[in-house]
Amino acid sequence: MSSSPQGSQVAAADDASAQVVSLYQAQKKIYARAVSGWFATWRWALVWLTQLLFYCLPWFDWGNRQIVLFDLGARRFYIFGLVLYPQDFIYLTALLLISAYALFLFTAVAGRLWCGYACPQTVYTEIFMWIERKFEGDRAARMKLDAGPWTLEKLWRKGGKQVAWIALALWTGFTFVGYFTPIKTLTLEVAGLALGPWELFWVLFYGLATYGFAGHMREQVCKYMCPYARFQSAMFDKDTLIISYDAERGEPRGARGKKADPKALGLGSCIDCNLCVHVCPTGIDIRKGLQYECIGCAACIDVCNGVMDKMGYAPGLIRYDTQNGLQQHLSKTQLLRRLFRPRVLVYTAILFIICAALLASLLMRTPFKVDVVRDRASLARLVEDGYIENVYRLQVMNATEVDHHFTITASGLPGLTLSRSMAVDVAPAEGRWVSVALRLPPESAAKAGTGAHEIHFRIERRGPAGASPDYTIEEKSTFVVPR
């Protein structure tokens, strides 16, 4: 049975209109233009603040050690006057909770403030773009340089930029490793070409990550790799301050002379200069509304306010505003009132409670820690005179930076004694394992009965000779009476 001519024509038309869509598309390079303004000043202030802290902090000393040092080999974290052990993991948990609730709070109030001003990806991208502009010029000059043929000038500009990027990336990797290996020791190792394999690996790894993310991937990290862009909408509501384009005021957009009356031309305030697109580090057009690619850097606000100023128009065509604010034409006072809504107050209260609890815990923290481990080789044994002996290993950890003297006693069963008097000296920020043997007389063992019985070790920190203990820790364990 042959097909009809009409059917053949329809099939041919469908084939002709079919398009092949590739799942992979080359990323169009974004040439972000430099911008100045109030928000740009704040952004650069945070760049300076965060990077001065990051690069300079390891070089300062606290007594005889680095002021901030995460000594993984010795399992000690030194942060100013604090000496933290793995047992202090609760403090890291508290810091993570504080970071999470601070992120929730700032996002609920004003969107992606972290992304736009303090995120390491944003900060290093800003620095790398500044270096790029110094070597290759601003947006138009970079576009012209890339489109032109390879010349000696293009080679040295491109090459100089890459050398500067690599140097900064390696210095960043070196500084990062300097928080885990004393940075002055690390400097001597680098100078003597005696850098350890793990230090070398992490310097190169962190340097390569910085070079790749800030120098080449840039906005792609924010758009495709960062999960925050994907779930930010769940943290926004209609009273969240976001970077907004006032379409009611700006449309219809169109070019015009500086002296032209936009009302007479039937135009809004937007002159369609596209500068808001040119300065955007992710290449979006904010005039199309809120998009997940927007990192909240406010570069478009600065450049648009500059244009409005030159045209003699009021600033704020692009501004921080809320969806309710745009729709209901709310004043600044009304916007501020609506910012303090229940979710913001709840986040603030939780954040305050966690911070207060962390501070109180640090202030009341005991200056030493103790771990009790039973001797697994022999739970219990009979010794002279029918005494039952259990052996334990105690780790006494000095969480200060001065020598301390400790005494150990035990209680919990009548007649329970130590086989010998226990006095332990522990050096600053060190831990010491001591073996402790507890003995129970036969009559007490008979009265207690067979099995495991709860006991308590009491560890006291002693001051000068004859002084009473100033800190005491009690740790539970069990004493086994065999059958």
C-alpha positions as CSV (number, residue, x, y, z in Angstrom):
1,M,0.0,0.0,0.0
2,S,1.6,3.3,-1.2
3,S,1.6,6.5,0.9
4,S,-0.3,9.5,-0.2
5,P,1.5,12.6,-1.7
6,Q,0.2,14.8,1.0
7,G,1.7,12.6,3.7
8,S,5.0,12.7,1.9
9,Q,5.0,16.5,1.7
10,V,4.2,16.8,5.5
11,A,7.0,14.4,6.4
12,A,9.4,16.3,4.2
13,A,8.4,19.6,5.8
14,D,8.9,18.1,9.3
15,D,12.4,16.9,8.3
16,A,13.2,20.3,6.9
17,S,12.1,22.1,10.1
18,A,13.9,19.7,12.5
19,Q,16.9,21.1,14.3
20,V,19.8,19.3,15.9
21,V,20.3,20.5,19.5
22,S,23.6,19.6,21.1
23,L,23.6,18.7,24.8
24,Y,27.0,20.4,25.1
25,Q,27.5,24.0,24.1
26,A,30.7,26.1,24.2
27,Q,30.7,28.6,26.9
28,K,30.7,32.2,25.6
29,K,33.4,34.2,27.3
30,I,32.1,37.0,29.4
31,Y,34.0,40.3,29.3
32,A,33.0,42.1,32.5
33,R,33.5,45.8,32.5
34,A,35.1,47.6,35.5
35,V,32.7,49.5,37.6
36,S,33.0,52.0,40.5
37,G,30.5,53.1,43.0
38,W,29.3,52.6,46.6
39,F,28.8,48.9,46.4
40,A,32.0,48.3,44.5
41,T,33.8,50.1,47.3
42,W,32.3,47.8,49.9
43,R,33.1,44.8,47.8
44,W,36.8,45.8,47.5
45,A,36.9,46.6,51.3
46,L,35.9,43.0,52.0
47,V,38.5,41.8,49.5
48,W,41.2,43.7,51.3
49,L,39.9,42.6,54.8
50,T,39.6,38.9,54.0
51,Q,42.8,38.6,52.1
52,L,44.9,40.6,54.6
53,L,43.6,38.2,57.3
54,F,44.2,35.1,55.1
55,Y,47.7,36.0,53.9
56,C,49.1,37.7,57.0
57,L,47.6,35.8,59.9
58,P,50.0,32.8,59.7
59,W,53.0,35.1,60.0
60,F,52.1,36.3,63.5
61,D,53.1,34.5,66.7
62,W,51.4,33.8,69.9
63,G,54.1,33.1,72.5
64,N,56.4,30.5,71.0
65,R,54.1,29.3,68.3
66,Q,52.1,30.4,65.2
67,I,49.0,32.3,66.2
68,V,46.7,30.0,64.1
69,L,47.9,26.5,63.4
70,F,46.0,23.3,62.7
71,D,48.6,20.7,63.6
72,L,47.0,17.5,62.2
73,G,50.1,15.3,63.0
74,A,49.9,16.2,66.7
75,R,46.1,16.5,66.6
76,R,46.2,20.0,68.1
77,F,44.4,23.1,66.9
78,Y,45.9,26.4,68.1
79,I,43.7,29.5,67.7
80,F,45.1,32.5,69.5
81,G,45.2,31.4,73.2
82,L,43.0,28.3,72.6
83,V,44.5,24.8,72.4
84,L,41.8,22.4,70.9
85,Y,41.9,18.6,70.8
86,P,39.9,16.2,68.7
87,Q,37.6,15.9,71.7
88,D,36.6,19.6,71.2
89,F,34.8,18.7,68.0
90,I,31.7,20.2,69.5
91,Y,33.2,23.7,68.9
92,L,33.5,23.0,65.1
93,T,29.8,21.8,65.2
94,A,28.9,25.1,66.8
95,L,30.8,27.1,64.2
96,L,29.1,25.2,61.4
97,L,25.7,25.9,63.0
98,I,26.6,29.6,63.3
99,S,27.7,29.8,59.7
100,A,24.5,28.1,58.5
101,Y,22.1,30.3,60.5
102,A,24.0,33.4,59.5
103,L,23.7,32.4,55.9
104,F,19.9,31.8,56.4
105,L,19.5,35.2,58.2
106,F,21.5,37.2,55.6
107,T,19.7,35.5,52.7
108,A,16.3,36.1,54.2
109,V,17.1,39.8,54.7
110,A,19.0,40.7,51.6
111,G,19.5,37.7,49.3
112,R,23.0,36.5,48.3
113,L,25.1,38.9,50.3
114,W,27.7,36.2,51.0
115,C,28.0,35.4,47.3
116,G,28.3,39.0,46.2
117,Y,30.8,40.3,48.8
118,A,32.6,37.6,50.8
119,C,32.6,34.3,49.0
120,P,36.1,33.1,48.2
121,Q,35.1,32.5,44.6
122,T,33.9,36.1,44.2
123,V,36.9,37.5,46.1
124,Y,39.5,35.7,44.0
125,T,37.6,36.3,40.8
126,E,37.7,40.0,41.6
127,I,41.4,39.9,42.2
128,F,42.2,37.9,39.1
129,M,40.0,40.2,36.9
130,W,41.9,43.2,38.4
131,I,45.1,41.6,37.3
132,E,43.6,40.9,33.9
133,R,42.6,44.5,33.4
134,K,46.1,45.7,34.4
135,F,47.6,43.6,31.6
136,E,44.9,43.6,28.9
137,G,42.8,46.7,29.6
138,D,39.1,47.0,30.2
139,R,36.3,45.3,28.4
140,A,36.6,46.8,24.9
141,A,40.4,46.4,24.9
142,R,40.2,42.8,26.0
143,M,37.7,42.0,23.3
144,K,39.8,43.7,20.7
145,L,43.0,41.9,21.9
146,D,41.3,38.4,21.8
147,A,39.8,39.1,18.3
148,G,43.1,40.2,16.9
149,P,46.0,38.1,15.5
150,W,48.9,37.0,17.7
151,T,51.6,39.7,17.9
152,L,54.5,40.3,20.3
153,E,52.3,42.7,22.3
154,K,49.5,40.2,22.6
155,L,52.0,37.5,23.6
156,W,53.5,39.5,26.4
157,R,50.2,40.8,27.7
158,K,48.6,37.3,27.7
159,G,51.8,35.7,29.1
160,G,52.3,38.4,31.7
161,K,48.8,37.9,32.9
162,Q,49.2,34.1,33.2
163,V,52.5,34.5,35.1
164,A,50.9,36.9,37.6
165,W,47.9,34.5,38.0
166,I,50.1,31.5,38.6
167,A,52.3,33.4,41.1
168,L,49.2,34.5,43.0
169,A,47.7,31.0,42.9
170,L,50.9,29.4,44.2
171,W,51.2,32.0,46.9
172,T,47.6,31.3,47.9
173,G,48.3,27.5,48.0
174,F,51.5,28.1,50.0
175,T,49.6,30.3,52.5
176,F,46.8,27.7,52.8
177,V,49.3,24.9,53.7
178,G,51.0,27.4,56.1
179,Y,47.9,27.0,58.4
180,F,48.7,23.3,58.8
181,T,52.5,23.3,58.7
182,P,54.2,26.3,60.5
183,I,54.6,28.8,57.7
184,K,58.2,29.8,58.7
185,T,59.3,26.2,58.6
186,L,57.5,25.8,55.3
187,T,59.4,28.9,53.9
188,L,62.7,27.3,54.8
189,E,61.7,24.0,53.2
190,V,60.7,25.8,50.0
191,A,63.9,27.9,50.0
192,G,66.0,24.7,50.5
193,L,63.9,22.8,47.9
194,A,63.1,20.3,50.6
195,L,59.3,20.6,50.6
196,G,57.6,17.4,51.8
197,P,55.5,15.4,49.3
198,W,52.2,16.1,51.1
199,E,53.0,19.9,51.5
200,L,54.0,20.1,47.8
201,F,50.8,18.2,46.7
202,W,48.5,20.6,48.7
203,V,50.3,23.7,47.6
204,L,49.9,22.7,44.0
205,F,46.4,21.4,44.4
206,Y,45.1,24.5,46.2
207,G,47.0,26.8,43.8
208,L,45.6,24.9,40.7
209,A,42.1,25.2,42.2
210,T,42.5,28.9,42.7
211,Y,43.9,29.4,39.2
212,G,41.3,27.4,37.5
213,F,38.2,28.6,39.4
214,A,39.1,32.3,39.6
215,G,41.1,32.7,36.4
216,H,39.1,30.5,33.9
217,M,35.9,29.1,35.2
218,R,34.7,32.2,37.1
219,E,30.9,32.5,36.7
220,Q,30.6,28.8,35.7
221,V,31.5,27.9,39.3
222,C,28.6,30.0,40.6
223,K,26.1,28.9,37.9
224,Y,26.8,25.2,37.7
225,M,28.9,24.0,40.6
226,C,27.7,26.0,43.6
227,P,24.5,24.4,45.2
228,Y,23.5,27.7,46.8
229,A,22.3,29.1,43.5
230,R,19.9,26.2,43.2
231,F,18.2,26.4,46.6
232,Q,18.3,30.1,47.2
233,S,14.7,30.5,46.0
234,A,13.6,28.4,49.1
235,M,15.2,31.0,51.3
236,F,13.7,34.0,49.6
237,D,10.2,35.5,50.1
238,K,8.5,38.6,48.8
239,D,10.0,40.7,51.5
240,T,13.6,39.7,50.8
241,L,15.8,42.6,49.5
242,I,17.0,41.6,46.1
243,I,18.6,43.4,43.2
244,S,15.6,44.6,41.2
245,Y,15.0,46.5,38.0
246,D,12.0,48.9,38.3
247,A,10.3,48.0,35.0
248,E,7.4,50.3,35.8
249,R,9.8,53.2,35.8
250,G,12.2,52.0,33.1
251,E,9.9,50.7,30.4
252,P,9.6,51.3,27.5
253,R,13.3,51.6,27.2
254,G,15.1,53.3,24.4
255,A,18.0,55.5,23.4
256,R,17.7,59.3,23.5
257,G,19.7,62.4,23.9
258,K,20.7,63.8,27.2
259,K,18.5,66.8,26.9
260,A,15.5,64.9,25.5
261,D,12.3,64.6,27.5
262,P,11.6,60.9,27.9
263,K,7.9,61.6,28.6
264,A,7.5,63.4,25.3
265,L,9.2,60.5,23.5
266,G,7.0,58.0,25.4
267,L,10.0,56.3,27.0
268,G,10.9,55.2,30.5
269,S,14.1,56.0,32.3
270,C,16.1,53.1,30.9
271,I,18.2,54.3,27.9
272,D,19.0,50.7,26.9
273,C,22.8,51.3,27.1
274,N,23.3,47.6,28.2
275,L,26.0,48.7,30.7
276,C,24.2,46.6,33.4
277,V,24.9,43.6,31.3
278,H,28.5,44.6,30.5
279,V,29.4,44.8,34.2
280,C,27.7,41.7,35.3
281,P,30.2,38.9,36.2
282,T,27.8,36.2,35.2
283,G,26.6,37.9,32.0
284,I,22.9,38.2,32.8
285,D,20.4,41.0,32.1
286,I,18.9,42.0,35.3
287,R,16.1,43.7,33.4
288,K,14.6,40.3,32.7
289,G,14.0,39.8,36.4
290,L,15.6,37.8,39.2
291,Q,17.7,34.9,37.8
292,Y,19.5,32.2,39.7
293,E,22.8,33.2,38.1
294,C,22.6,36.6,39.9
295,I,25.2,36.6,42.8
296,G,24.0,39.9,44.2
297,C,27.3,41.8,43.7
298,A,25.3,45.0,42.9
299,A,27.7,46.0,40.0
300,C,24.6,46.8,37.9
301,I,23.3,49.1,40.6
302,D,26.5,51.1,40.6
303,V,26.8,51.5,36.8
304,C,23.1,52.3,36.4
305,N,23.2,54.9,39.1
306,G,26.2,56.4,37.2
307,V,24.2,56.5,34.0
308,M,21.1,58.0,35.7
309,D,23.4,60.7,37.2
310,K,24.8,61.6,33.8
311,M,21.3,61.8,32.3
312,G,20.0,63.9,35.1
313,Y,17.5,61.2,36.3
314,A,16.9,60.0,39.8
315,P,19.0,57.1,40.9
316,G,17.5,53.7,41.8
317,L,16.3,52.4,38.5
318,I,18.1,49.2,39.5
319,R,18.3,48.9,43.3
320,Y,17.9,46.7,46.3
321,D,14.1,46.2,46.7
322,T,11.6,43.6,47.5
323,Q,8.9,42.1,45.3
324,N,6.3,43.6,47.6
325,G,8.1,46.9,47.6
326,L,8.0,47.1,43.8
327,Q,4.4,46.0,43.5
328,Q,3.0,48.1,46.4
329,H,5.4,51.1,46.0
330,L,6.6,50.8,49.6
331,S,8.7,53.5,51.1
332,K,12.1,52.8,52.7
333,T,10.6,53.0,56.2
334,Q,7.9,50.5,55.2
335,L,10.6,48.2,53.7
336,L,12.7,48.2,56.9
337,R,9.6,47.4,59.0
338,R,8.8,44.4,56.9
339,L,12.3,43.1,57.0
340,F,11.8,42.3,60.7
341,R,9.3,39.5,60.0
342,P,9.0,36.3,62.0
343,R,11.5,34.2,60.1
344,V,14.1,36.9,60.4
345,L,13.5,37.2,64.1
346,V,13.6,33.4,64.6
347,Y,16.9,33.1,62.7
348,T,18.3,36.0,64.8
349,A,17.2,34.5,68.1
350,I,18.7,31.1,67.2
351,L,21.9,32.6,66.0
352,F,22.2,34.7,69.2
353,I,21.5,31.6,71.4
354,I,24.2,29.5,69.6
355,C,26.8,32.3,69.8
356,A,26.1,32.9,73.5
357,A,26.3,29.2,74.2
358,L,29.6,28.9,72.3
359,L,31.1,31.9,74.1
360,A,29.9,30.6,77.5
361,S,31.3,27.2,76.8
362,L,34.7,28.7,75.9
363,L,34.8,30.9,79.0
364,M,33.9,27.9,81.3
365,R,36.1,25.4,79.5
366,T,38.3,23.3,81.8
367,P,42.1,23.7,81.0
368,F,42.6,20.0,80.7
369,K,40.9,16.9,79.4
370,V,41.0,13.2,80.3
371,D,40.2,10.0,78.5
372,V,40.0,6.7,80.3
373,V,40.6,3.4,78.4
374,R,40.5,0.0,80.0
375,D,43.3,-2.4,79.5
376,R,41.8,-4.9,77.0
377,A,44.5,-7.5,77.5
378,S,43.4,-8.3,81.0
379,L,40.0,-7.1,82.4
380,A,40.7,-8.3,85.9
381,R,43.4,-10.4,87.7
382,L,44.2,-11.7,91.2
383,V,47.3,-10.3,92.8
384,E,48.9,-10.8,96.2
385,D,46.7,-11.2,99.3
386,G,43.7,-12.0,97.2
387,Y,43.3,-8.4,95.9
388,I,41.5,-8.0,92.5
389,E,43.3,-5.6,90.1
390,N,42.0,-3.8,87.1
391,V,44.4,-1.8,84.9
392,Y,43.4,1.4,83.0
393,R,45.2,3.8,80.7
394,L,44.4,7.5,81.2
395,Q,45.3,10.2,78.7
396,V,45.7,13.5,80.5
397,M,45.7,16.4,78.0
398,N,46.9,19.9,78.9
399,A,44.8,22.4,77.1
400,T,46.9,25.4,78.2
401,E,50.4,26.6,77.3
402,V,52.0,26.3,80.8
403,D,53.1,23.2,82.7
404,H,50.6,21.6,85.0
405,H,50.7,19.0,87.8
406,F,47.9,16.5,88.2
407,T,46.9,14.0,90.9
408,I,44.7,11.0,90.2
409,T,42.4,9.2,92.7
410,A,39.5,6.7,92.3
411,S,36.2,6.0,94.1
412,G,33.0,4.1,93.7
413,L,33.6,0.8,95.7
414,P,34.5,0.5,99.4
415,G,38.2,-0.2,99.9
416,L,39.1,0.7,96.2
417,T,42.7,2.0,96.1
418,L,45.4,2.8,93.6
419,S,48.3,0.4,93.6
420,R,50.6,3.5,93.9
421,S,50.2,7.2,94.3
422,M,49.6,8.9,91.0
423,A,51.1,12.3,90.3
424,V,51.5,13.4,86.7
425,D,53.3,16.4,85.1
426,V,52.1,17.4,81.7
427,A,54.0,19.9,79.5
428,P,52.2,22.8,77.7
429,A,49.7,21.8,75.0
430,E,50.7,18.1,75.4
431,G,49.0,14.9,76.3
432,R,50.4,12.1,78.4
433,W,49.3,8.5,78.8
434,V,49.6,7.0,82.2
435,S,48.9,3.5,83.4
436,V,46.7,3.2,86.5
437,A,46.1,0.0,88.5
438,L,43.1,-0.1,90.8
439,R,42.9,-2.8,93.6
440,L,39.9,-4.1,95.5
441,P,40.3,-6.1,98.7
442,P,38.7,-9.6,98.7
443,E,36.0,-8.8,101.3
444,S,34.9,-5.7,99.3
445,A,34.8,-7.8,96.1
446,A,32.7,-10.5,97.8
447,K,30.3,-7.8,99.1
448,A,30.1,-6.1,95.7
449,G,29.5,-9.4,93.8
450,T,30.7,-10.4,90.4
451,G,30.3,-8.3,87.3
452,A,31.1,-4.7,86.2
453,H,30.7,-1.9,88.8
454,E,30.7,1.8,88.1
455,I,33.6,3.7,89.5
456,H,34.9,7.3,89.1
457,F,38.4,8.6,88.4
458,R,39.0,12.0,89.9
459,I,41.8,14.1,88.2
460,E,42.8,17.3,90.0
461,R,45.0,20.1,88.7
462,R,47.3,21.2,91.5
463,G,48.9,24.6,91.8
464,P,52.1,25.3,93.9
465,A,53.0,22.9,96.7
466,G,50.4,22.8,99.4
467,A,47.8,24.6,97.3
468,S,44.3,23.2,96.9
469,P,43.2,21.9,93.5
470,D,41.8,24.6,91.2
471,Y,40.2,22.4,88.6
472,T,38.8,18.9,88.9
473,I,37.4,16.4,86.3
474,E,35.6,13.2,87.1
475,E,35.5,10.4,84.5
476,K,33.3,7.2,84.7
477,S,34.6,3.7,84.1
478,T,33.9,0.2,85.3
479,F,35.6,-2.2,87.7
480,V,35.2,-5.9,86.9
481,V,35.0,-8.4,89.6
482,P,35.5,-11.9,88.1
483,R,33.7,-15.1,89.2
